[in-house]
Amino acid sequence: MATAKDIAKDVVDDVARLATTTGYAVVGVTDTPLERARSVQHGAERARESLDKARTDFDAKAQNRVQDVQNAPEFALAKGRDALSTVHVAFDGFADRGKSVLDRIR
């Protein structure tokens, strides 16, 4: 037969076990949303880094396009001069050929 002292010891042990289990449950319940929040925060940080890189890349490309547009008149003028030079060379060549054909015929 159990004595009062044994019963009291069992009750104390049960209360201690319940308190420990309850404490573990509280920690487990609060850790789950905290873990999820940390995961979401980590994902947000990665997304932010990705956006920052994309913005930096876009800014660099946009700056290059701005420079291209600013240089377009000079580029067009240079291309026009090259084309005109080619036409002059071809024209002079055709003129020389035409002169030599006419000289042969005479």
Secondary structure, DSSP 8 states (H G I E B T S, - for coil): ---HHHHHHHHHHHHHHHHHHHHHHHHHHHHHHHHHHHHHHHHHHHHHHHHHHHHHHHHHHHHHHHHHHHHHHHHHHHHHHHHHHHHHHHHHHHHHHHHHHHHHH-
